[in-house]
């Protein structure tokens, strides 16, 4: 019997209020489109089965932008209090819509780390396709970045964590689960929280001199 191809789902928790940015960070201009549409465009590829984004029910502007893409919008009845809540809402949506098996996977990219470069994603997907990772994430020097790839079998372990902790708690407490993928791309650490962050990364990742080693 032929092996059943493993599927990979991308999850974007995007229910925050961008308070430090002062405006919706995901709707800021980026490379001819918006930050969120650029991210979704990077994630929209044949080796990712579906992209899901969790938004606040009152974030109509983001929902309009999402409607221009092929992403699956997950809009809960109530605003998620924390990113952990958004992640669990997204995991339930994946489970209900796609019935993943334990050997399938999911890719987590928080909305405040939205600037994935295609070269980074290609490298991570190539490493993930080798099939021996429970959790895979990029590193720059000694720092871990995003996106994080996780086997679906870890979803129930994340949902069982205490409500006041995040996914990183599982990865820190179970180092044997983690495979690190070293890179020299600073974009794996790109955090869009403030106008200064946006200006810095816009210059860093879109300037003519920016290349594979940025």
Backbone as JSON Lines, residues from 0, in Angstrom:
{"i":0,"aa":"X","n":[0.85,-1.19,0.0],"ca":[0.0,0.0,0.0],"c":[0.88,1.24,0.0]}
{"i":1,"aa":"X","n":[0.55,2.2,-0.85],"ca":[1.35,3.42,-0.94],"c":[1.19,4.25,0.33]}
{"i":2,"aa":"X","n":[2.29,4.93,0.7],"ca":[2.22,5.8,1.86],"c":[1.28,6.97,1.57]}
{"i":3,"aa":"X","n":[0.51,7.38,2.59],"ca":[-0.35,8.55,2.46],"c":[0.51,9.8,2.67]}
{"i":4,"aa":"X","n":[0.48,10.75,1.74],"ca":[1.31,11.95,1.9],"c":[0.96,12.7,3.18]}
{"i":5,"aa":"X","n":[1.99,13.15,3.88],"ca":[1.75,13.94,5.07],"c":[1.36,15.36,4.66]}
{"i":6,"aa":"X","n":[0.4,15.92,5.37],"ca":[-0.05,17.28,5.08],"c":[0.54,18.26,6.09]}
{"i":7,"aa":"X","n":[0.65,19.5,5.65],"ca":[1.14,20.57,6.51],"c":[0.17,21.74,6.41]}
{"i":8,"aa":"X","n":[-0.25,22.25,7.57],"ca":[-1.18,23.37,7.65],"c":[-0.47,24.56,8.29]}
{"i":9,"aa":"X","n":[-0.73,25.75,7.78],"ca":[-0.14,26.97,8.34],"c":[-1.18,27.7,9.17]}
{"i":10,"aa":"X","n":[-0.78,28.11,10.37],"ca":[-1.69,28.8,11.3],"c":[-1.12,30.16,11.67]}
{"i":11,"aa":"X","n":[-1.91,31.2,11.45],"ca":[-1.52,32.58,11.77],"c":[-2.46,33.11,12.85]}
{"i":12,"aa":"X","n":[-2.02,33.19,14.12],"ca":[-2.84,33.86,15.13],"c":[-2.75,35.37,14.92]}
{"i":13,"aa":"X","n":[-3.87,36.02,14.65],"ca":[-3.85,37.45,14.28],"c":[-4.98,38.2,14.96]}
{"i":14,"aa":"X","n":[-5.18,37.94,16.24],"ca":[-6.28,38.56,16.97],"c":[-5.82,39.69,17.88]}
{"i":15,"aa":"X","n":[-4.56,40.11,17.74],"ca":[-4.06,41.2,18.58],"c":[-4.58,42.55,18.13]}
{"i":16,"aa":"X","n":[-4.26,43.58,18.91],"ca":[-4.77,44.93,18.63],"c":[-3.68,45.91,18.2]}
{"i":17,"aa":"X","n":[-2.45,45.44,18.03],"ca":[-1.36,46.29,17.51],"c":[-1.24,47.59,18.31]}
{"i":18,"aa":"X","n":[-1.4,47.53,19.63],"ca":[-1.42,48.75,20.43],"c":[-0.1,49.51,20.35]}
{"i":19,"aa":"X","n":[1.02,48.8,20.36],"ca":[2.32,49.48,20.32],"c":[2.61,50.07,18.94]}
{"i":20,"aa":"X","n":[2.03,49.49,17.89],"ca":[2.21,50.03,16.55],"c":[1.34,51.27,16.34]}
{"i":21,"aa":"X","n":[0.18,51.32,17.0],"ca":[-0.71,52.46,16.84],"c":[-1.66,52.32,15.67]}
{"i":22,"aa":"X","n":[-1.49,51.3,14.85],"ca":[-2.37,50.99,13.73],"c":[-2.22,49.5,13.44]}
{"i":23,"aa":"X","n":[-3.1,48.95,12.63],"ca":[-3.02,47.5,12.37],"c":[-1.73,47.16,11.64]}
{"i":24,"aa":"X","n":[-0.84,46.43,12.31],"ca":[0.45,46.1,11.7],"c":[0.29,45.25,10.45]}
{"i":25,"aa":"X","n":[-0.73,44.4,10.43],"ca":[-0.88,43.48,9.31],"c":[-1.41,44.16,8.05]}
{"i":26,"aa":"X","n":[-1.93,45.38,8.19],"ca":[-2.43,46.11,7.03],"c":[-1.46,47.18,6.55]}
{"i":27,"aa":"X","n":[-0.28,47.25,7.16],"ca":[0.74,48.19,6.69],"c":[1.23,47.78,5.3]}
{"i":28,"aa":"X","n":[1.65,48.74,4.48],"ca":[2.19,48.41,3.16],"c":[3.46,47.58,3.27]}
{"i":29,"aa":"X","n":[3.56,46.6,2.36],"ca":[4.77,45.77,2.33],"c":[4.95,45.2,0.92]}
{"i":30,"aa":"X","n":[6.01,45.62,0.26],"ca":[6.38,45.09,-1.06],"c":[5.21,45.07,-2.04]}
{"i":31,"aa":"X","n":[4.51,46.19,-2.13],"ca":[3.44,46.34,-3.1],"c":[2.09,45.82,-2.66]}
{"i":32,"aa":"X","n":[2.0,45.31,-1.45],"ca":[0.71,44.83,-0.94],"c":[0.67,45.17,0.55]}
{"i":33,"aa":"X","n":[-0.01,44.38,1.35],"ca":[0.0,44.58,2.8],"c":[0.85,43.5,3.45]}
{"i":34,"aa":"X","n":[1.21,43.72,4.7],"ca":[2.0,42.74,5.44],"c":[1.31,41.38,5.43]}
{"i":35,"aa":"X","n":[0.0,41.36,5.74],"ca":[-0.69,40.07,5.84],"c":[-0.81,39.39,4.48]}
{"i":36,"aa":"X","n":[-1.08,40.15,3.42],"ca":[-1.21,39.53,2.11],"c":[0.13,39.05,1.58]}
{"i":37,"aa":"X","n":[1.19,39.74,1.95],"ca":[2.53,39.26,1.6],"c":[2.82,37.94,2.3]}
{"i":38,"aa":"X","n":[2.5,37.87,3.58],"ca":[2.73,36.64,4.34],"c":[1.92,35.49,3.75]}
{"i":39,"aa":"X","n":[0.64,35.73,3.5],"ca":[-0.21,34.68,2.95],"c":[0.3,34.25,1.58]}
{"i":40,"aa":"X","n":[0.75,35.2,0.77],"ca":[1.29,34.85,-0.53],"c":[2.51,33.95,-0.43]}
{"i":41,"aa":"X","n":[3.36,34.22,0.57],"ca":[4.55,33.38,0.77],"c":[4.15,31.97,1.2]}
{"i":42,"aa":"X","n":[3.1,31.87,2.01],"ca":[2.67,30.57,2.54],"c":[1.8,29.78,1.57]}
{"i":43,"aa":"X","n":[1.28,30.44,0.55],"ca":[0.38,29.77,-0.4],"c":[1.2,29.02,-1.44]}
{"i":44,"aa":"X","n":[1.31,27.73,-1.25],"ca":[2.14,26.89,-2.1],"c":[1.62,25.46,-2.01]}
{"i":45,"aa":"X","n":[2.0,24.64,-2.97],"ca":[1.44,23.3,-3.07],"c":[1.79,22.42,-1.89]}
{"i":46,"aa":"X","n":[2.95,22.65,-1.25],"ca":[3.35,21.79,-0.14],"c":[2.78,22.24,1.2]}
{"i":47,"aa":"X","n":[1.91,23.25,1.21],"ca":[1.15,23.63,2.4],"c":[-0.32,23.43,2.06]}
{"i":48,"aa":"X","n":[-0.97,22.52,2.76],"ca":[-2.33,22.11,2.39],"c":[-3.35,23.23,2.56]}
{"i":49,"aa":"X","n":[-3.2,24.04,3.58],"ca":[-4.14,25.14,3.82],"c":[-3.49,26.14,4.76]}
{"i":50,"aa":"X","n":[-3.88,27.39,4.63],"ca":[-3.44,28.46,5.52],"c":[-4.67,28.96,6.27]}
{"i":51,"aa":"X","n":[-4.58,29.01,7.6],"ca":[-5.69,29.5,8.42],"c":[-5.24,30.71,9.22]}
{"i":52,"aa":"X","n":[-6.11,31.7,9.34],"ca":[-5.8,32.88,10.14],"c":[-6.93,33.11,11.14]}
{"i":53,"aa":"X","n":[-6.58,33.36,12.38],"ca":[-7.56,33.62,13.44],"c":[-7.58,35.11,13.7]}
{"i":54,"aa":"X","n":[-8.75,35.74,13.5],"ca":[-8.89,37.18,13.69],"c":[-9.9,37.48,14.8]}
{"i":55,"aa":"X","n":[-9.87,38.71,15.27],"ca":[-10.91,39.16,16.19],"c":[-12.22,39.3,15.43]}
{"i":56,"aa":"X","n":[-13.36,39.06,16.08],"ca":[-14.63,39.2,15.38],"c":[-14.92,40.62,14.92]}
{"i":57,"aa":"X","n":[-14.31,41.64,15.59],"ca":[-14.58,43.03,15.21],"c":[-13.52,43.62,14.28]}
{"i":58,"aa":"X","n":[-12.56,42.81,13.84],"ca":[-11.48,43.33,12.98],"c":[-11.91,43.21,11.51]}
{"i":59,"aa":"X","n":[-12.85,44.06,11.13],"ca":[-13.44,43.94,9.8],"c":[-12.45,44.31,8.7]}
{"i":60,"aa":"X","n":[-11.57,45.26,8.97],"ca":[-10.6,45.66,7.95],"c":[-9.67,44.5,7.6]}
{"i":61,"aa":"X","n":[-9.2,43.77,8.61],"ca":[-8.35,42.62,8.36],"c":[-9.13,41.53,7.63]}
{"i":62,"aa":"X","n":[-10.37,41.33,8.02],"ca":[-11.19,40.31,7.35],"c":[-11.38,40.63,5.88]}
{"i":63,"aa":"X","n":[-11.54,41.91,5.54],"ca":[-11.67,42.31,4.13],"c":[-10.39,41.97,3.37]}
{"i":64,"aa":"X","n":[-9.24,42.28,3.97],"ca":[-7.97,41.96,3.32],"c":[-7.81,40.46,3.12]}
{"i":65,"aa":"X","n":[-8.2,39.69,4.12],"ca":[-8.07,38.24,4.05],"c":[-8.97,37.66,2.96]}
{"i":66,"aa":"X","n":[-10.13,38.29,2.73],"ca":[-11.04,37.81,1.7],"c":[-10.44,37.89,0.3]}
{"i":67,"aa":"X","n":[-9.39,38.71,0.14],"ca":[-8.73,38.82,-1.17],"c":[-7.77,37.67,-1.41]}
{"i":68,"aa":"X","n":[-7.64,36.77,-0.46],"ca":[-6.68,35.68,-0.56],"c":[-7.42,34.34,-0.49]}
{"i":69,"aa":"X","n":[-6.65,33.27,-0.56],"ca":[-7.22,31.92,-0.48],"c":[-7.19,31.35,0.93]}
{"i":70,"aa":"X","n":[-6.85,32.17,1.92],"ca":[-6.72,31.7,3.29],"c":[-8.08,31.34,3.88]}
{"i":71,"aa":"X","n":[-8.07,30.44,4.86],"ca":[-9.28,30.11,5.62],"c":[-9.35,31.04,6.83]}
{"i":72,"aa":"X","n":[-10.35,31.9,6.86],"ca":[-10.51,32.82,7.99],"c":[-11.29,32.14,9.1]}
{"i":73,"aa":"X","n":[-10.73,32.19,10.3],"ca":[-11.38,31.62,11.48],"c":[-11.75,32.79,12.38]}
{"i":74,"aa":"X","n":[-13.05,33.04,12.54],"ca":[-13.52,34.2,13.29],"c":[-14.32,33.7,14.49]}
{"i":75,"aa":"X","n":[-13.74,33.72,15.68],"ca":[-14.45,33.21,16.85],"c":[-15.56,34.16,17.29]}
{"i":76,"aa":"X","n":[-16.45,33.65,18.13],"ca":[-17.55,34.46,18.64],"c":[-17.07,35.56,19.56]}
{"i":77,"aa":"X","n":[-15.97,35.29,20.3],"ca":[-15.45,36.25,21.26],"c":[-13.97,36.49,20.98]}
{"i":78,"aa":"X","n":[-13.51,37.68,21.33],"ca":[-12.11,38.03,21.11],"c":[-11.2,37.14,21.96]}
{"i":79,"aa":"X","n":[-10.21,36.46,21.33],"ca":[-9.27,35.66,22.12],"c":[-8.46,36.55,23.05]}
{"i":80,"aa":"X","n":[-8.35,36.14,24.3],"ca":[-7.66,36.96,25.29],"c":[-6.15,36.99,25.07]}
{"i":81,"aa":"X","n":[-5.59,35.84,24.67],"ca":[-4.15,35.72,24.5],"c":[-3.86,34.96,23.2]}
{"i":82,"aa":"X","n":[-2.58,35.01,22.76],"ca":[-2.21,34.27,21.57],"c":[-2.46,32.78,21.75]}
{"i":83,"aa":"X","n":[-2.23,32.27,22.95],"ca":[-2.49,30.85,23.22],"c":[-3.94,30.5,22.89]}
{"i":84,"aa":"X","n":[-4.88,31.39,23.21],"ca":[-6.29,31.14,22.9],"c":[-6.51,31.1,21.39]}
{"i":85,"aa":"X","n":[-5.86,32.01,20.66],"ca":[-5.98,32.02,19.2],"c":[-5.42,30.74,18.6]}
{"i":86,"aa":"X","n":[-4.3,30.27,19.15],"ca":[-3.71,29.03,18.65],"c":[-4.67,27.86,18.85]}
{"i":87,"aa":"X","n":[-5.26,27.76,20.02],"ca":[-6.19,26.64,20.27],"c":[-7.42,26.74,19.38]}
{"i":88,"aa":"X","n":[-7.92,27.95,19.13],"ca":[-9.05,28.12,18.21],"c":[-8.65,27.65,16.81]}
{"i":89,"aa":"X","n":[-7.44,28.0,16.38],"ca":[-6.96,27.58,15.07],"c":[-6.77,26.08,14.99]}
{"i":90,"aa":"X","n":[-6.25,25.48,16.04],"ca":[-6.06,24.02,16.04],"c":[-7.4,23.3,15.96]}
{"i":91,"aa":"X","n":[-8.4,23.8,16.68],"ca":[-9.72,23.18,16.59],"c":[-10.29,23.28,15.18]}
{"i":92,"aa":"X","n":[-10.06,24.42,14.54],"ca":[-10.55,24.6,13.18],"c":[-9.87,23.64,12.21]}
{"i":93,"aa":"X","n":[-8.57,23.45,12.36],"ca":[-7.85,22.49,11.52],"c":[-8.41,21.09,11.74]}
{"i":94,"aa":"X","n":[-8.61,20.74,13.01],"ca":[-9.11,19.41,13.34],"c":[-10.5,19.18,12.74]}
{"i":95,"aa":"X","n":[-11.36,20.17,12.84],"ca":[-12.73,20.02,12.35],"c":[-12.79,20.0,10.83]}
{"i":96,"aa":"X","n":[-11.98,20.81,10.17],"ca":[-12.07,20.93,8.72],"c":[-11.28,19.85,7.98]}
{"i":97,"aa":"X","n":[-10.16,19.43,8.56],"ca":[-9.24,18.6,7.78],"c":[-8.92,17.25,8.42]}
{"i":98,"aa":"X","n":[-9.36,17.0,9.65],"ca":[-9.13,15.72,10.33],"c":[-7.7,15.24,10.17]}
{"i":99,"aa":"X","n":[-6.72,16.02,10.63],"ca":[-5.33,15.62,10.46],"c":[-4.98,14.37,11.25]}
{"i":100,"aa":"X","n":[-3.99,13.63,10.75],"ca":[-3.46,12.48,11.47],"c":[-2.27,12.95,12.3]}
{"i":101,"aa":"X","n":[-1.85,12.11,13.24],"ca":[-0.73,12.48,14.11],"c":[0.53,12.8,13.32]}
{"i":102,"aa":"X","n":[0.69,12.21,12.15],"ca":[1.91,12.4,11.37],"c":[1.86,13.62,10.47]}
{"i":103,"aa":"X","n":[0.68,14.25,10.35],"ca":[0.61,15.53,9.65],"c":[1.31,16.59,10.49]}
{"i":104,"aa":"X","n":[1.38,17.8,9.96],"ca":[2.08,18.85,10.69],"c":[1.38,20.19,10.57]}
{"i":105,"aa":"X","n":[1.83,21.13,11.4],"ca":[1.32,22.5,11.3],"c":[2.45,23.48,11.55]}
{"i":106,"aa":"X","n":[2.34,24.58,10.89],"ca":[3.36,25.63,10.91],"c":[2.76,26.82,11.64]}
{"i":107,"aa":"X","n":[3.43,27.3,12.68],"ca":[2.93,28.43,13.47],"c":[3.74,29.67,13.14]}
{"i":108,"aa":"X","n":[3.05,30.73,12.7],"ca":[3.72,32.0,12.45],"c":[2.91,33.11,13.12]}
{"i":109,"aa":"X","n":[3.32,33.56,14.3],"ca":[2.57,34.61,14.99],"c":[2.49,35.88,14.14]}
{"i":110,"aa":"X","n":[1.41,36.64,14.32],"ca":[1.2,37.83,13.51],"c":[2.23,38.91,13.78]}
{"i":111,"aa":"X","n":[2.95,38.85,14.91],"ca":[3.99,39.86,15.13],"c":[5.35,39.41,14.6]}
{"i":112,"aa":"X","n":[5.4,38.27,13.92],"ca":[6.61,37.81,13.23],"c":[6.25,37.44,11.78]}
{"i":113,"aa":"X","n":[5.75,38.39,11.0],"ca":[5.11,38.0,9.73],"c":[6.0,38.02,8.5]}
{"i":114,"aa":"X","n":[7.28,38.28,8.63],"ca":[8.08,38.57,7.45],"c":[8.92,37.39,7.01]}
{"i":115,"aa":"X","n":[8.27,36.27,6.71],"ca":[8.99,35.09,6.23],"c":[9.53,35.35,4.83]}
{"i":116,"aa":"X","n":[10.78,34.99,4.62],"ca":[11.36,35.05,3.28],"c":[11.21,33.68,2.61]}
{"i":117,"aa":"X","n":[11.01,33.69,1.31],"ca":[10.8,32.44,0.58],"c":[11.98,31.49,0.75]}
{"i":118,"aa":"X","n":[13.21,32.05,0.77],"ca":[14.38,31.19,0.91],"c":[14.38,30.45,2.24]}
{"i":119,"aa":"X","n":[13.95,31.15,3.29],"ca":[13.88,30.53,4.61],"c":[12.81,29.44,4.62]}
{"i":120,"aa":"X","n":[11.65,29.75,4.08],"ca":[10.56,28.77,4.06],"c":[10.96,27.55,3.23]}
{"i":121,"aa":"X","n":[11.62,27.77,2.11],"ca":[12.07,26.64,1.28],"c":[13.01,25.73,2.07]}
{"i":122,"aa":"X","n":[13.95,26.34,2.79],"ca":[14.9,25.54,3.56],"c":[14.23,24.75,4.66]}
{"i":123,"aa":"X","n":[13.31,25.39,5.38],"ca":[12.61,24.7,6.45],"c":[11.74,23.57,5.91]}
{"i":124,"aa":"X","n":[11.05,23.83,4.8],"ca":[10.2,22.79,4.21],"c":[11.03,21.61,3.72]}
{"i":125,"aa":"X","n":[12.2,21.88,3.17],"ca":[13.08,20.79,2.74],"c":[13.5,19.95,3.94]}
{"i":126,"aa":"X","n":[13.87,20.62,5.03],"ca":[14.27,19.88,6.24],"c":[13.08,19.12,6.83]}
{"i":127,"aa":"X","n":[11.91,19.74,6.85],"ca":[10.71,19.1,7.39],"c":[10.33,17.86,6.58]}
{"i":128,"aa":"X","n":[10.56,17.92,5.28],"ca":[10.15,16.81,4.41],"c":[10.95,15.55,4.67]}
{"i":129,"aa":"X","n":[12.07,15.66,5.38],"ca":[12.87,14.48,5.7],"c":[12.18,13.59,6.73]}
{"i":130,"aa":"X","n":[11.19,14.14,7.43],"ca":[10.27,13.32,8.18],"c":[10.68,12.91,9.58]}
{"i":131,"aa":"X","n":[11.81,13.4,10.1],"ca":[12.26,12.92,11.4],"c":[12.1,13.97,12.51]}
{"i":132,"aa":"X","n":[11.44,15.08,12.23],"ca":[11.32,16.16,13.21],"c":[9.96,16.13,13.9]}
{"i":133,"aa":"X","n":[9.96,16.31,15.2],"ca":[8.73,16.56,15.93],"c":[8.42,18.05,15.98]}
{"i":134,"aa":"X","n":[9.45,18.84,16.21],"ca":[9.33,20.3,16.17],"c":[10.59,20.83,15.49]}
{"i":135,"aa":"X","n":[10.4,21.74,14.56],"ca":[11.5,22.3,13.77],"c":[11.38,23.81,13.79]}
{"i":136,"aa":"X","n":[12.49,24.48,14.09],"ca":[12.44,25.94,14.05],"c":[13.79,26.49,13.64]}
{"i":137,"aa":"X","n":[13.79,27.68,13.03],"ca":[15.04,28.29,12.59],"c":[15.77,28.97,13.74]}
{"i":138,"aa":"X","n":[17.08,29.04,13.63],"ca":[17.89,29.75,14.62],"c":[18.85,30.69,13.93]}
{"i":139,"aa":"X","n":[19.08,31.82,14.56],"ca":[20.12,32.75,14.13],"c":[21.07,32.91,15.3]}
{"i":140,"aa":"X","n":[22.27,32.38,15.17],"ca":[23.16,32.33,16.32],"c":[22.55,31.47,17.41]}
{"i":141,"aa":"X","n":[22.41,32.03,18.6],"ca":[21.84,31.29,19.71],"c":[20.35,31.58,19.9]}
{"i":142,"aa":"X","n":[19.76,32.36,18.99],"ca":[18.37,32.77,19.15],"c":[17.45,31.94,18.25]}
{"i":143,"aa":"X","n":[16.34,31.5,18.81],"ca":[15.33,30.79,18.04],"c":[14.34,31.78,17.44]}
{"i":144,"aa":"X","n":[13.91,31.49,16.21],"ca":[12.99,32.39,15.53],"c":[11.73,31.69,15.08]}
{"i":145,"aa":"X","n":[11.12,32.24,14.04],"ca":[9.88,31.73,13.46],"c":[10.03,31.62,11.96]}
{"i":146,"aa":"X","n":[9.24,30.76,11.33],"ca":[8.11,29.98,11.85],"c":[8.54,28.71,12.58]}
{"i":147,"aa":"X","n":[7.62,28.15,13.35],"ca":[7.83,26.89,14.05],"c":[6.97,25.81,13.39]}
{"i":148,"aa":"X","n":[7.6,24.69,13.06],"ca":[6.89,23.54,12.49],"c":[6.69,22.51,13.6]}
{"i":149,"aa":"X","n":[5.48,21.95,13.7],"ca":[5.18,20.98,14.74],"c":[4.39,19.81,14.16]}
{"i":150,"aa":"X","n":[4.71,18.61,14.63],"ca":[3.92,17.45,14.26],"c":[2.52,17.58,14.88]}
{"i":151,"aa":"X","n":[1.5,17.13,14.17],"ca":[0.14,17.27,14.69],"c":[-0.03,16.55,16.02]}
{"i":152,"aa":"X","n":[0.72,15.49,16.25],"ca":[0.61,14.76,17.52],"c":[0.91,15.65,18.73]}
{"i":153,"aa":"X","n":[1.61,16.78,18.51],"ca":[1.91,17.69,19.62],"c":[0.75,18.63,19.94]}
{"i":154,"aa":"X","n":[-0.25,18.69,19.06],"ca":[-1.35,19.63,19.29],"c":[-2.06,19.35,20.61]}
{"i":155,"aa":"X","n":[-2.32,18.08,20.9],"ca":[-3.02,17.76,22.15],"c":[-2.16,18.07,23.37]}
{"i":156,"aa":"X","n":[-0.84,17.95,23.23],"ca":[0.05,18.29,24.35],"c":[0.03,19.79,24.6]}
{"i":157,"aa":"X","n":[-0.06,20.57,23.54],"ca":[-0.14,22.02,23.7],"c":[-1.46,22.42,24.33]}
{"i":158,"aa":"X","n":[-2.53,21.8,23.9],"ca":[-3.85,22.11,24.46],"c":[-3.94,21.71,25.93]}
{"i":159,"aa":"X","n":[-3.11,20.77,26.37],"ca":[-3.13,20.31,27.76],"c":[-2.25,21.16,28.68]}
{"i":160,"aa":"X","n":[-1.48,22.09,28.11],"ca":[-0.64,22.95,28.93],"c":[-1.49,23.85,29.82]}
{"i":161,"aa":"X","n":[-0.96,24.31,30.96],"ca":[-1.69,25.29,31.77],"c":[-2.06,26.51,30.93]}
{"i":162,"aa":"X","n":[-3.19,27.11,31.22],"ca":[-3.73,28.18,30.39],"c":[-2.86,29.42,30.36]}
{"i":163,"aa":"X","n":[-1.97,29.59,31.35],"ca":[-1.19,30.82,31.41],"c":[0.19,30.68,30.76]}
{"i":164,"aa":"X","n":[0.42,29.62,29.98],"ca":[1.71,29.45,29.33],"c":[1.5,29.25,27.83]}
{"i":165,"aa":"X","n":[2.58,29.43,27.06],"ca":[2.49,29.32,25.62],"c":[3.18,28.09,25.07]}
{"i":166,"aa":"X","n":[3.22,28.01,23.75],"ca":[3.82,26.86,23.06],"c":[5.28,26.69,23.44]}
{"i":167,"aa":"X","n":[5.98,27.8,23.63],"ca":[7.41,27.71,23.95],"c":[7.67,26.92,25.24]}
{"i":168,"aa":"X","n":[6.69,26.9,26.14],"ca":[6.86,26.14,27.38],"c":[7.08,24.67,27.08]}
{"i":169,"aa":"X","n":[6.32,24.12,26.15],"ca":[6.49,22.72,25.76],"c":[7.86,22.5,25.14]}
{"i":170,"aa":"X","n":[8.29,23.39,24.27],"ca":[9.57,23.22,23.58],"c":[10.74,23.35,24.55]}
{"i":171,"aa":"X","n":[10.62,24.25,25.5],"ca":[11.7,24.41,26.49],"c":[11.76,23.24,27.45]}
{"i":172,"aa":"X","n":[10.61,22.69,27.81],"ca":[10.57,21.61,28.8],"c":[10.88,20.25,28.18]}
{"i":173,"aa":"X","n":[10.82,20.16,26.86],"ca":[11.08,18.9,26.17],"c":[12.08,19.12,25.04]}
{"i":174,"aa":"X","n":[13.33,19.45,25.38],"ca":[14.31,19.79,24.33],"c":[14.53,18.68,23.32]}
{"i":175,"aa":"X","n":[14.26,17.44,23.7],"ca":[14.44,16.33,22.76],"c":[13.47,16.37,21.59]}
{"i":176,"aa":"X","n":[12.41,17.17,21.72],"ca":[11.45,17.3,20.63],"c":[11.95,18.2,19.51]}
{"i":177,"aa":"X","n":[12.92,19.06,19.83],"ca":[13.25,20.19,18.96],"c":[14.43,19.88,18.04]}
{"i":178,"aa":"X","n":[14.23,20.17,16.77],"ca":[15.31,20.19,15.79],"c":[15.52,21.64,15.38]}
{"i":179,"aa":"X","n":[16.75,22.13,15.47],"ca":[17.04,23.51,15.09],"c":[17.61,23.54,13.67]}
{"i":180,"aa":"X","n":[17.23,24.57,12.94],"ca":[17.7,24.76,11.56],"c":[18.44,26.09,11.49]}
{"i":181,"aa":"X","n":[19.77,26.07,11.54],"ca":[20.54,27.32,11.55],"c":[20.42,28.07,10.22]}
{"i":182,"aa":"X","n":[20.33,29.38,10.31],"ca":[20.27,30.23,9.12],"c":[20.96,31.54,9.42]}
{"i":183,"aa":"X","n":[21.35,32.24,8.35],"ca":[21.9,33.59,8.54],"c":[20.89,34.67,8.15]}
{"i":184,"aa":"X","n":[19.65,34.3,7.95],"ca":[18.6,35.26,7.6],"c":[18.03,35.89,8.87]}
{"i":185,"aa":"X","n":[18.25,37.18,9.03],"ca":[17.76,37.87,10.22],"c":[16.23,37.94,10.26]}
{"i":186,"aa":"X","n":[15.6,37.71,9.13],"ca":[14.14,37.81,9.08],"c":[13.45,36.81,10.01]}
{"i":187,"aa":"X","n":[14.12,35.73,10.4],"ca":[13.48,34.77,11.31],"c":[13.24,35.39,12.68]}
{"i":188,"aa":"X","n":[13.89,36.52,12.96],"ca":[13.7,37.21,14.23],"c":[12.85,38.47,14.07]}
{"i":189,"aa":"X","n":[12.38,38.75,12.85],"ca":[11.69,40.01,12.57],"c":[10.4,40.12,13.36]}
{"i":190,"aa":"X","n":[10.34,41.09,14.25],"ca":[9.22,41.3,15.15],"c":[8.63,42.67,14.86]}
{"i":191,"aa":"X","n":[7.39,42.73,14.37],"ca":[6.74,44.01,14.07],"c":[5.84,44.4,15.23]}
{"i":192,"aa":"X","n":[6.37,45.16,16.16],"ca":[5.58,45.63,17.29],"c":[5.4,47.14,17.29]}
{"i":193,"aa":"X","n":[6.41,47.87,16.82],"ca":[6.4,49.32,16.92],"c":[6.68,49.94,15.55]}
{"i":194,"aa":"X","n":[6.39,51.25,15.39],"ca":[6.76,51.92,14.13],"c":[8.25,51.82,13.83]}
{"i":195,"aa":"X","n":[9.06,51.81,14.89],"ca":[10.5,51.69,14.69],"c":[10.87,50.31,14.13]}
{"i":196,"aa":"X","n":[10.2,49.26,14.63],"ca":[10.41,47.91,14.08],"c":[10.06,47.88,12.6]}
{"i":197,"aa":"X","n":[8.93,48.46,12.26],"ca":[8.46,48.45,10.87],"c":[9.46,49.16,9.96]}
{"i":198,"aa":"X","n":[9.92,50.34,10.39],"ca":[10.88,51.09,9.58],"c":[12.19,50.33,9.43]}
{"i":199,"aa":"X","n":[12.65,49.71,10.51],"ca":[13.91,48.96,10.47],"c":[13.83,47.8,9.48]}
{"i":200,"aa":"X","n":[12.78,46.97,9.62],"ca":[12.68,45.78,8.78],"c":[12.32,46.14,7.34]}
{"i":201,"aa":"X","n":[11.59,47.23,7.15],"ca":[11.3,47.66,5.79],"c":[12.59,48.02,5.06]}
{"i":202,"aa":"X","n":[13.48,48.72,5.77],"ca":[14.77,49.07,5.16],"c":[15.64,47.83,4.99]}
{"i":203,"aa":"X","n":[15.61,46.95,5.99],"ca":[16.5,45.8,6.0],"c":[16.15,44.78,4.93]}
{"i":204,"aa":"X","n":[14.86,44.53,4.77],"ca":[14.43,43.42,3.91],"c":[13.96,43.84,2.53]}
{"i":205,"aa":"X","n":[13.82,45.14,2.29],"ca":[13.35,45.57,0.98],"c":[14.35,46.46,0.24]}
{"i":206,"aa":"X","n":[15.48,46.76,0.87],"ca":[16.46,47.61,0.2],"c":[17.13,46.81,-0.93]}
{"i":207,"aa":"X","n":[17.61,47.51,-2.0],"ca":[18.25,46.81,-3.12],"c":[19.45,45.98,-2.71]}
{"i":208,"aa":"X","n":[20.11,46.37,-1.6],"ca":[21.31,45.63,-1.18],"c":[20.97,44.4,-0.38]}
{"i":209,"aa":"X","n":[19.71,44.26,0.04],"ca":[19.32,43.09,0.85],"c":[19.34,41.86,-0.03]}
{"i":210,"aa":"X","n":[19.97,40.8,0.45],"ca":[20.07,39.56,-0.31],"c":[19.93,38.39,0.62]}
{"i":211,"aa":"X","n":[20.3,37.2,0.14],"ca":[20.07,35.99,0.91],"c":[20.62,36.01,2.31]}
{"i":212,"aa":"X","n":[21.66,36.81,2.6],"ca":[22.25,36.78,3.91],"c":[21.66,37.75,4.88]}
{"i":213,"aa":"X","n":[20.55,38.39,4.51],"ca":[20.0,39.4,5.43],"c":[19.35,38.71,6.6]}
